[in-house]
């Protein structure tokens, strides 16, 4: 390959990356590609803890965004230990990563988490 072909290939690749990043939510696409099982540096993690599986409507949601999945797991272990279930035999949890909001047609806001792990 000569230099001209290499420059064209680099330019075409750059255009393709810019086009993909400008479609939808570029932050989410980048996070999906690189941080497949944890939070990207700009994302928060929310702990969703159910102390008793037999009571699915009784859930505890962390007030603050946690920095990563390990911080979420530590938060849940602390809450479970306070409730007498340090091994999570009665309860369960999810770590919800990266909430991406969308405006709906009625002027409200909705959205979804990029990833949920436990």
Order of alpha helices (4+ residues) and beta strands (2+ residues): alpha-alpha-beta-beta-alpha-beta-beta
